[in-house]
Amino acid sequence: GSSVSTEFRVPTYGRHTFTCKRVCEYKKKLICGIDIKSGNPPDEPRNVLCIQHGMDGHPTCTWDKGRPTYINTTYVIQ
């Protein structure tokens, strides 16, 4: 029948787990939790270079990704 709230800063990049527990009669009970992954948004790719050998070859592309994101990042070339 009651609620609590809090704010907290995520001081570093990477994965952080926060939990909320209730203490009742010297026992802790997990109420809720959250996993937060923090990092940088990806930079726009620079120096994109694609090479295809022959008419039917698969292109091979390289690029400068920019600064580290610290989170799982997938790049797609269209």
LOGUDO-121254 format. One record per residue: residue number from 0; residue in one letter; x, y, z of N, C-alpha, C, O, CB in turn. Coordinates in steps of 0.05 Angstrom, whole numbers, plus 32768, in hexadecimal, padded with zeros to 4 digits. Glycine has a CB too. Layout:
N
 seq type  n_X  n_Y  n_Z ca_X ca_Y ca_Z  c_X  c_Y  c_Z  o_X  o_Y  o_Z cb_X cb_Y cb_Z
 NUM    a    X    Y    Z    X    Y    Z    X    Y    Z    X    Y    Z    X    Y    Z
...
// end
This chain:
78
 seq type  n_X  n_Y  n_Z ca_X ca_Y ca_Z  c_X  c_Y  c_Z  o_X  o_Y  o_Z cb_X cb_Y cb_Z
   0    g 8010 7FE8 8000 8000 8000 8000 8011 8019 8000 8005 802F 8003 7FEE 8000 8017
   1    s 802B 8017 7FFD 803B 8030 7FFC 804E 802E 7FE4 8051 8019 7FD8 804B 8033 8017
   2    s 805A 8045 7FDE 806D 8045 7FC8 8085 8056 7FCF 8084 8067 7FE1 8060 8051 7FAE
   3    v 809B 8050 7FC1 80B4 8060 7FC4 80BF 8065 7FA8 80B9 8056 7F96 80C8 8051 7FD6
   4    s 80CF 8079 7FA6 80DD 807E 7F8D 80F8 808A 7F93 80FD 8095 7FA8 80CC 8092 7F7A
   5    t 810A 8088 7F80 8124 8092 7F83 8130 8099 7F68 8127 808E 7F53 8136 807F 7F92
   6    e 8144 80A9 7F68 8154 80AF 7F50 8171 80A8 7F56 817A 80AA 7F6D 8152 80CD 7F47
   7    f 817F 809E 7F41 819B 8098 7F45 81AA 809D 7F2B 819E 809B 7F15 819F 807B 7F4E
   8    r 81C2 80A4 7F2E 81D4 80A8 7F16 81E1 808E 7F0F 81E9 807E 7F21 81E9 80BE 7F1C
   9    v 81E4 8089 7EF6 81F4 8072 7EED 8210 807D 7EE7 8214 808A 7ED2 81E7 8064 7ED3
  10    p 8223 8077 7EF8 823D 8084 7EF7 8250 807A 7EE1 8262 8089 7ED9 824B 8082 7F11
  11    t 824C 8063 7ED7 825F 8058 7EC3 8250 804A 7EAD 8238 8044 7EAF 8273 8045 7ED0
  12    y 825D 8044 7E97 8252 8036 7E81 8251 8018 7E88 825F 800F 7E99 8262 803A 7E67
  13    g 823F 800A 7E7A 823D 7FED 7E7E 8222 7FE5 7E8A 820F 7FF4 7E88 8253 7FE3 7E91
  14    r 8221 7FCD 7E95 8208 7FC3 7EA0 8207 7FC7 7EBE 821A 7FC2 7ECC 8205 7FA5 7E99
  15    h 81F0 7FD0 7EC8 81EC 7FD4 7EE4 81D1 7FC7 7EEC 81BE 7FC9 7EDD 81EC 7FF3 7EEA
  16    t 81D1 7FBB 7F03 81B9 7FAF 7F0E 81B1 7FBD 7F27 81C1 7FC0 7F3A 81BC 7F90 7F12
  17    f 8198 7FC5 7F29 818D 7FD2 7F41 8176 7FC1 7F4B 8165 7FB8 7F3B 8185 7FEF 7F3B
  18    t 8174 7FBE 7F65 815F 7FAE 7F71 8152 7FBE 7F87 815D 7FD0 7F93 8169 7F93 7F7B
  19    c 8139 7FB6 7F8C 8129 7FC2 7FA2 8121 7FAB 7FB4 8115 7F98 7FAB 8110 7FD2 7F97
  20    k 8128 7FAD 7FCD 8122 7F98 7FE0 8113 7FA3 7FF8 8116 7FBA 8000 813C 7F8A 7FEA
  21    r 8102 7F92 8004 80F3 7F99 801C 80FF 7F8A 8033 8105 7F72 8031 80D5 7F93 8018
  22    v 8103 7F97 804A 810D 7F8A 8062 80F5 7F87 8075 80E9 7F9B 807D 8125 7F9A 806F
  23    c 80F0 7F6F 807C 80DA 7F6A 808F 80E3 7F54 80A2 80E9 7F3E 809A 80BF 7F62 8080
  24    e 80E3 7F5A 80BC 80EB 7F47 80D0 8107 7F3B 80CA 810C 7F23 80CB 80D7 7F30 80D2
  25    y 8119 7F4D 80C3 8136 7F46 80BE 8139 7F35 80A5 814F 7F2A 80A1 8141 7F38 80D5
  26    k 8125 7F32 8094 8127 7F24 807B 8124 7F37 8064 8113 7F49 8065 8112 7F0D 8079
  27    k 8135 7F33 804F 8133 7F44 8037 8124 7F35 8022 8128 7F1D 801E 8150 7F4B 802D
  28    k 8112 7F43 8015 8102 7F37 7FFF 8105 7F49 7FE6 8100 7F61 7FE8 80E4 7F34 8007
  29    l 810C 7F3D 7FD0 810F 7F4C 7FB7 80F4 7F54 7FAD 80E2 7F44 7FAA 811E 7F3B 7FA2
  30    i 80F1 7F6E 7FA8 80D7 7F79 7F9F 80D8 7F7E 7F81 80C5 7F76 7F73 80D1 7F94 7FAE
  31    c 80ED 7F8A 7F77 80EF 7F8F 7F5A 810D 7F95 7F54 811E 7F96 7F66 80DE 7FA8 7F52
  32    g 8113 7F97 7F3A 812E 7F9D 7F32 812E 7FA6 7F15 811A 7FA3 7F06 8140 7F84 7F36
  33    i 8145 7FB0 7F0C 8148 7FB9 7EF1 8165 7FB7 7EE9 8177 7FBC 7EF9 813D 7FD6 7EED
  34    d 816A 7FAE 7ED0 8185 7FAE 7EC4 8186 7FC6 7EB1 8175 7FC9 7EA0 818B 7F93 7EB5
  35    i 819B 7FD6 7EB4 819F 7FED 7EA3 81BA 7FEA 7E95 81CE 7FE4 7EA2 819E 8008 7EB4
  36    k 81B9 7FEE 7E7B 81D2 7FEF 7E6B 81D6 800C 7E62 81C5 8017 7E54 81D1 7FDB 7E53
  37    s 81EC 8017 7E69 81F1 8033 7E62 820A 8035 7E50 821D 8026 7E52 81F6 8044 7E7B
  38    g 8209 8048 7E3E 821F 804D 7E2B 821A 8065 7E1A 8208 8076 7E20 8223 8034 7E1A
  39    n 8229 8067 7E04 8226 807D 7DF2 8216 8075 7DD9 8217 805E 7DD1 8242 8087 7DE9
  40    p 8206 8087 7DCE 81FA 8081 7DB4 8210 807E 7D9F 8224 808B 7DA1 81E5 8096 7DAC
  41    p 820B 806D 7D8B 8220 806A 7D77 8225 8084 7D67 8211 8092 7D61 8219 8053 7D64
  42    d 823E 8089 7D60 8244 809F 7D4E 823C 8097 7D31 8239 8080 7D2B 8262 80A7 7D50
  43    e 8239 80AB 7D21 8234 80A6 7D04 824E 809A 7CF8 8264 80A5 7CFD 822B 80C0 7CF5
  44    p 824C 8084 7CE9 8265 8078 7CDE 8273 808C 7CCC 8267 809C 7CBE 825E 805E 7CCE
  45    r 828E 808A 7CCC 829F 809B 7CBC 82B1 8089 7CAB 82B5 8072 7CB1 82B0 80AF 7CCD
  46    n 82BB 8094 7C95 82CD 8086 7C83 82C3 806B 7C7B 82D1 8057 7C7D 82E9 8084 7C91
  47    v 82AA 806A 7C71 829E 8051 7C68 82AB 8049 7C4E 82AD 8059 7C3B 827F 8053 7C65
  48    l 82B5 8030 7C4C 82C1 8026 7C34 82B6 800A 7C2E 82B8 7FF8 7C40 82E0 8025 7C37
  49    c 82AB 8006 7C16 82A1 7FEB 7C0E 82AF 7FE3 7BF5 82B2 7FF2 7BE2 8282 7FEC 7C0A
  50    i 82B8 7FCA 7BF4 82C5 7FBE 7BDD 82B7 7FA5 7BD5 82B0 7F94 7BE6 82E4 7FB8 7BE4
  51    q 82B2 7FA2 7BBB 82A6 7F89 7BB0 82B8 7F7F 7B9A 82BE 7F8E 7B87 8289 7F8E 7BA6
  52    h 82C0 7F66 7B9C 82D1 7F5A 7B88 82BF 7F4B 7B73 82B1 7F38 7B7A 82E5 7F46 7B95
  53    g 82C0 7F54 7B5A 82B0 7F48 7B45 8293 7F51 7B46 828A 7F5F 7B58 82B2 7F2A 7B47
  54    m 8283 7F47 7B33 8267 7F4F 7B31 8255 7F41 7B45 8241 7F4B 7B4E 825D 7F49 7B15
  55    d 825D 7F28 7B4D 824D 7F18 7B5F 8258 7F16 7B7C 824D 7F08 7B8C 824A 7EFD 7B54
  56    g 826D 7F24 7B81 8279 7F22 7B9C 8269 7F31 7BB1 8259 7F43 7BAB 8295 7F2E 7B9B
  57    h 826D 7F28 7BC9 8260 7F36 7BE0 8270 7F4E 7BE8 8289 7F4B 7BEB 825C 7F22 7BF8
  58    p 8264 7F65 7BEC 8273 7F7C 7BF5 827E 7F79 7C11 8271 7F6D 7C22 8262 7F95 7BF3
  59    t 8296 7F83 7C16 82A2 7F84 7C30 82A5 7FA1 7C37 82B1 7FB1 7C28 82BD 7F75 7C31
  60    c 829A 7FA9 7C4E 829B 7FC5 7C56 82A9 7FC9 7C70 82A8 7FB8 7C82 827E 7FD0 7C58
  61    t 82B6 7FE0 7C73 82C3 7FE8 7C8C 82BC 8005 7C91 82B5 8014 7C7F 82E2 7FE3 7C8B
  62    w 82BD 800D 7CAB 82B8 8028 7CB2 82C3 802E 7CCE 82C8 801B 7CDD 829A 802F 7CB1
  63    d 82C7 8047 7CD4 82CE 8050 7CEF 82B5 8053 7CFF 82A3 8062 7CF8 82DF 806B 7CEE
  64    k 82B3 8044 7D15 829A 8044 7D25 8298 805C 7D38 8283 8063 7D41 8299 802B 7D36
  65    g 82AE 806A 7D3D 82AE 8080 7D4F 82B4 8077 7D6C 82C1 8063 7D70 8293 808E 7D4E
  66    r 82A9 8086 7D7F 82AF 8080 7D9B 82A2 8066 7DA4 828E 805E 7D98 82A6 8098 7DAD
  67    p 82AC 8059 7DB8 829F 8041 7DC3 8283 8046 7DCE 827F 805B 7DDA 82B1 8034 7DD9
  68    t 8271 8034 7DC9 8256 8037 7DD3 8252 802B 7DEF 8241 8034 7DFE 8242 802B 7DC0
  69    y 8261 8016 7DF5 8260 8008 7E0F 8246 7FF8 7E11 8240 7FED 7E27 8262 801B 7E26
  70    i 8236 7FF6 7DFC 821E 7FE5 7DFB 821E 7FD6 7DE1 822C 7FDD 7DCE 8204 7FF6 7DFE
  71    n 820F 7FC0 7DDF 820D 7FB1 7DC6 8203 7FC3 7DB0 81EE 7FCF 7DB3 81FB 7F98 7DCA
  72    t 8212 7FC4 7D9A 820B 7FD6 7D84 820D 7FC6 7D6A 8221 7FB9 7D65 821E 7FEF 7D84
  73    t 81F8 7FC8 7D5A 81F8 7FBB 7D40 81F8 7FD0 7D2A 81E8 7FE3 7D2B 81DF 7FA8 7D3D
  74    y 820A 7FCD 7D17 820C 7FE0 7D00 8201 7FD3 7CE8 8206 7FBB 7CE2 8229 7FEA 7CFC
  75    v 81F0 7FE1 7CD8 81E4 7FD7 7CBF 81EA 7FEA 7CA9 81E6 8003 7CAC 81C6 7FD2 7CC3
  76    i 81F4 7FE0 7C93 81F9 7FF1 7C7B 81E2 7FEC 7C67 81DC 7FD5 7C61 8215 7FEB 7C6E
  77    q 81D6 8001 7C5E 81C0 7FFF 7C4A 81C7 800F 7C32 81B8 800F 7C1F 81A6 8009 7C56
// end
